[in-house]
């Protein structure tokens, strides 16, 4: 088994449209374990770090304006091949290209207001998780569902 951790951000449009619970449900229904979660305001410095690969691109200022406009919910998800599983669950970056049944395909509005961010590689996941969570904020626990039934 290849257990990984990845970052999922519920972006401002998810928060404003009150769809945070829908995103969390999809992650859990897929079998991913939530090992960290918090609501926060992304400031310009954190936005620049998060989107460092886009700094020189024409749409960078729009990204920063959007992600800093309203609170986001940062989620650390864990599971077998979590990075790939989350990327598939989220759907194509552009909601118009995202398949029905994916989060972006079902709820995304446009390329900017595309609901969620998911780390695109294990390296990105490690870097991004460290931006949003301290080690103390990430929980290690077994899923022992049978013990609760």
N, C-alpha and C positions, 0 to 999 in steps of 0.2 A: 504494500500500500504506500502511496506517495502523498502523505499528509502535508498540506501547505496552508499558509495563511495569506490572505489577500485583503486589500482595502476596497470597500464599496462606499461611495459617497452618495447620499441622497441630496441632490442639488436643490437650490432655492425653489425651482418650480415644483419639485416633489413636496417640499415643506409647505409651500403656499397652496397647493392643490389638495393638501391633507391626504397624501398617498404614501406616507412613510410606512404605515402598517402593511400596506399591500406589498411593498418591496421586501420588508422583513419576512412576511409570510412566504413569499416566493423563495427566498433564500433557505428558510427552514424547511419548507415542503420539499426542496431539492435534496435535503439531507445535510446541508451545511450547518455547522455549529457557530453560533455567535459567541465570540470570545472577548469582544470589546465593543462598546457603543457609547456615543455621546453626541449631544447637540452643541454646536459652537458657531461663532461668527468667524469667517475666514477674513483675515485682514490682507492688505495688499502684499505684505512681505510673504505670508504663507501662500498666497495665490501665486506669487512669482516662483516660489520654490516648487509648488505642486506642478505648475505648467512650464517648468524651465525649458523643456524642449521646444516650446512654441514662442519663446520670447521675441525672436526676430520675425515672426510671421505677422501678416497684416491683421489677423483676427485676434491677436493677443490681448489688446485693450478691451475688446468685447468680452473675452473670457474672464478677465479680471473683474470687469464691471458686474458681470452676471454672478459670479461665484461669491462676490462680496456684498451683494444686494440684500441678502436675507440669510438667516441661519441655514446651516446644512446639518445633516446627521452623518457622522462618520461611523462606519461599521467595520470591525475586523471579523472576517469570516474564515472558518477553518474547515478543511475537508480534503478528501482524496482529490488530487489535481484541482484544487480550489480555484487557481487562477483561470484555467481553461473553462471549468464548469461555470464560474461566474460570468465570464465573457460571453459564453453561449446563452446563458440565462438573460443577460442584459440585451442582447441583440446587436445588430449593426449600429455604429455610431450615429448615422443619420436615420432617424425614425422612419423616414419615407422608404428606406431600404430594409428596415428591420422586419423580420418575419412575425406574423401574428403568433401570439403565445409567448413572445419575449416581452420583457418589461418595456423596452423602447417601442416595440411594435404595437403594443397595446395602449401605452400611455404617452409616449413622447410626442412633442408638438413640432419641433424642427431641429436643425443641426445644433443650435445653441441651447435650446430648451429641450434637452434630450434625457431629462430625469435623473440619470445616474452616471457615476464614473466607476469604472472597475480597472484595477491595475492590469497592464497589458503583458506583463512578464513577471517571473518570480523575482528578478532583480528590482523591477519597478515596485513590486508589492512590498519588498523589504524596505526600500527607500521611503515609500509613501506611508507605510504603517508607522515608521519612525517619526514622520512629520506630524502625525495626528495622535499618536498614542505613546505614552511612556511604557516601559516594560511592566511597571507596576499596575498599569491599567488593563493589561491583557490577562485574561484568566485561563488557567489550565484546569480542566475538569473532564472527567469521563462522562459520556452520555450513558446513563444507566436507566433507561426508560422502564424496563421491567420492574425495577425496584419501586416505582411509583404507581404501578397498576394494582 
